[in-house]
Amino acid sequence: MSLSLKQQRHQRKIARIEARLNPEQKRRIEYAARLKGTSLSDFMVLSADDAAARAIQEHEVWTLAGRDRDLFVRALLNPPAPSARMKAAAQRYKRRLGTL
């Protein structure tokens, strides 16, 4: 659950990050912060936080389309019989758990 901008501002800020920018990056980021009507620090924190949330979602969420989606759904609905290697792996796993 994300916090509103007001809630984020009222949280106690105790951690610090530094970044080295080339002059063009610094000018562009300062300009973008002014356009948004926010401080440079708030703009950078919110932008980095948004980028972090997107990166996490892209890493943790699979999106399948077309052929990949169809193959995945078919495998779920009609799973293939386990191979000899799969059965052996399941037996090893059960032994490790002590359920055999």
C-alpha positions, 0 to 999 in steps of 0.5 A: 500500500503506498502512502499519499504525498502528504503522509510521505512528507510527514514520515521521519526521514533518517536515511540519506542517498547521494548521487553524482550527476553530470551537469545536463542531468542536474539541469534536467532534473531541477527543471522537472522538479520546478515543473512539478512544483516540488523540491529537488529532493522530493522530486528525486525521492518520489521519482526513484521510489516510483521507478523502484516500485515499477522494477519490483513489479516487472521482476515479480509479475509475469505477463504472458501474451499470445502463444506463451499464454496459450501454452501455459494455460494448456499445461495448467488444464492438461498437465503432462504425466510426470517423467521418471526424473520428476518422480525421482525428484519428488521421492528425494524431496519427500525423503528430505521432508521425512514424509516417506 
